[in-house]
Amino acid sequence: MEAFESSYQGVLMAGTDEVGRGPLAGDVVAAAVILDPNNPIEGLDDSKKLTEKKREALFPLIQERALSWCVARASVQEIDQINILQASLLAMTRAVEGLAVQPEHVLVDGNKIPQWRYPAEAVVKGDSRVAAIAAASILAKVTRDREMQAMDAVYPGYGLAGHKGYPTKVHMQALEQLGPTPIHRRSFGPVKKLIEQLRLL
């Protein structure tokens, strides 16, 4: 983890990241975090590089020790209306705006910055370079994974608890056999194609 934040010493800086751009089902979830330099958290890293057990252990630590944190989202309906990129930026905007302590600067994971009022910098692979972004990625991923596990009980047979909505072979076979659910993204190619096929039957 680079000391990326060192150039922002004395500045109230938030990190933000989103999870769930690739799945065929479920909301895209974002988080924003302002870490407390006087209350560090060991083990922060890109959520994808951590085990589920490690993410679950870090989740409450981030909530307890951060100066401020917020989890937000864009819905499946919003994803279908404005596309996944814009929905991801919208979710991150909601997360930053939802912080109880408002930041003076925001570091955004990726190469795009939402159109908002905050001074900001995009950081490619920021979730492995900036502690605050890593913390945000963990909050977002744990939240979304838990939601997809809950959706597995609501929509059994799709394997949502396992693949979390991503287009795995198991998921694609279930989609073809059972059809899309209300939480499937109808603008995404595989789901859109399946709906068109069903209309032709």
N, C-alpha and C positions, 0 to 999 in steps of 0.2 A: 504494500500500500504506500504510494508516494505521499510525501508531505505536501500535497497539492494545496491544502488549506493554509499552509504557512504564509502564502502570499496575501492571505486575507485576514491576518492577525488584527484583532481589534474591530473587525467587521462582523456583524451578526449575519452569519452565512448559513443558508439551508441547502441541503442536497435533495434532489427529487429523481425518482425513477418509476417506471411502470412495468407491469408484468401481464402477459397474456395477449400479445399481438398476434401470435401464430395460431392459437387454438381455433377450432371450428365452432366452439360453444362457450358461453359464459361471458361475463363482463370483462372489460380491461380495467385492471386495478392499479392505482398509483399511490405512492406515499411520498411525504416530504418530512424531513427531519432536520432539526437544529440540535447538534450535539453540544454537550457541556464540556468545555476543555478541562474543567476541574473535576470531572467525573467520567474518566475514559472507560471505554468498553473494549475488552480484549477479544480478539478473534473475528472482528468484522471483516467481511469479504463479500465478493460477488455472490449473491444467493445461490446461483447455479453451481458454484464451486463447493458449496457446503452440503453436508448431509442433511436429511430432513430432521434428524435428531438435534444437530447443531443449530439449525435455523429455529427450531422450536425452543431451544434453550436461550437463544439470543433475543427472541421476540419480546418476552417480558422485561429483559434487561434494558433493551432500547426504550421501551415505554416508560420504565422507571427512571432512567438516568438522563434521557434527552431533555434539553431545555423545553422543547416543544416537538410534537409530532402530529401528523394527521394522515389518515387513509381515506382515499376518495376513489371515484370510479366513473366510467362512462358505460352506459347500458348497452345491451345487445341491439336494442332499437336505434340508439344513437350511432353505434358502429355501422349499422346498415344504412343509416341516413347520410352520414358525413364522411365515411370511410375510416379504416382502422388507424391511419396515421393521425388524422385530425381528432379522432376520439381519444387516442393516447395523449395528445397534447392537451386536450380538454380535461382529461382525468388528472394530469399533473398540475394544471392550472387550479383545479378545484382543491387539490391537496395542499398546494402552497397557500392559497387564499384561506384555507381552513385552519392554518396554524394559529394557535392562540397568541403566540409571540410572532410578530411579522418580521421577516428577514430584511436586511439591507441589500443582500446580494444572494443570487441563487445559482448553484451549479447544477446543470441539467445533464443527465446521462444521454449520450447519443450525439447526433450532429445537427439537431434542430431545436430551436427555442420557441416556446409558445409565444403568441402575441399577447403580451401582458405588460403590466406597469413596472415590473421588477427589473433592475439591472441584473443581467444574467450572462453566463458563459456556458456553452455546450462543451461537454467533455466526452470524447469518444472512449468507450470502455471505462467510463467513470465509475461503474460499480466495483471495479477492481483497483481503482486509483484514488478514489476519494472516500474517506470513511463515512461521511454523511450520506453520500449516494448509496454506499454499500448498506448502510442501516435502512435506508428507504427501500432498497430492493428486497431486503429480508422481510420488512413489515408487509410489503405488497405481496410477495410470493406466499408467505404463510397464510395471509388473509385469503388470497384467491384459492390456494390449495384446499383450505378448510371448507370454503364455499362449494368447491367442486365435489368434495367428499360428501357434503350434505345433499347436493343435487343428485348424487348417485342413488340415494334412497328415494328421491322424488321421481327420478326417471331411471328405473332399474333396467339392466340389460345392455347398456351402452359402455359400461366399464369406466365411467367418469372418474371414479375414485383413483383408478390406476393411471390413466393417461392425462387426466385433468383437462380433457377437451381437445388435446392435440390430435392431428390426423394420423393416428397409428392404424395398423392393419385391422386390429380388433375394433377400433372405432368405426372405420370405414365399412366393415362388414355389418356391424350393428345398424349403421345408418341405412344401408341398403335393405336390410331385413325389416327394420322397425320404422323407418322414415324419420324425418327431423322432429325435434321437440321444440317447444317455445323458446328454449335457451340457445338454439342453434342459430348461427349467423347466416342469414339467407343471402347476403351479398358475397359470401365466400364461395369460390369456384366449385368445390365438391358438393356443397349443400345446394347451391343454385342449380347445378346440373341435375342433381337428384330430384329436386322439386319439378324441374321442367320435364323430366322423364315420367314422373308420377302423373303429371297433367296429361301426358300423351296416352296413358293407359286407359 
